[in-house]
Amino acid sequence: MLRMGAGKRSVFMPYITAGYPSPKAMPAIFSMLADSGVRCVEIGVPFSDPVADGPVIQESTHAALVAGVTPDSCFRMSEIASHKGLKVIMMGYANPFLSMGLQKAAKKMADAGVQGIIVPDLPMEESLEWREAVSRQGIALPLFVAPHTAKERMKDIDKKSTGFIYYVSVSGVTGERTSLPVELINRLRWMRATLDTPVCVGFGVSNPLQVAQLSPHVSGIIVGSALIRRLSGWQESANKRREIARWTAAMAGAAGRAIE
């Protein structure tokens, strides 16, 4: 089962929306990620009501749905990413998986090489059935911690989260921020010193300097909107694709690699 490492440096984990900017572009994007030093990717399953996502990811989700992306096609894309040597963590809202049936969904994830599943609208109190279903397939279920989460509740989440804990760095939805909260580092230091489960941080991270600042305090750094915004120009030209690859390599280099 996936478990993020606890080394001195962290892993850069880009988020991409499955099928964006187009389903046909996905194999080349996965190759670019692997060639740029990425070892772990979060693949988002498009959903019609992405309540945790900001405008950039919402737009990519809408475009993917219009292009006909379904959960089953997301499994196929995940398999392609896995074959490229990437560790795949799927991100999706609860309803599509519940409609499919958790046991069936977990089996499809495992067959596609998925090593973890993040469900942003799944509270800890409702996670037992999910944990049982995915753990049978060797799949991790990271749970969320937010800036307002009480420390005692964090300790409960620590006992139930597998793979890592997803720490939301800012209140609100996903999206790039020019600066990170001043109290963030102290919060992450406390979590790393107190909790047993490795911590990954996401929401708001947008550039290599922020990644380097966070790297000593977490096991992974998740970046979505900043990459999705760049991928909107993926099909413009070869020069644009090379520019995206250079940015990705800079982000991966700023984090280092510490994943088991």
Secondary structure, DSSP 4 states (H G I P E B T S, - for coil): ---B--SSS-EEEEEEETT-S-GGGHHHHHHHHHHTT--EEEEEPP-S--TT--HHHHHHHHHHHHTT--HHHHHHHHHHHHHTT-EEEEE--HHHHHHH-HHHHHHHHHHTTEEEEE-TT--GGG-HHHHHHHHTTT-B--EEE-TT--HHHHHHHHHH--S-EEEE-SSSS----SS--TTHHHHHHHHHHH-SS-EEEESS--SHHHHHHHGGG-SEEEE-HHHHHHHTTTTT-HHHHHHHHHHHHHHHHHH---B-
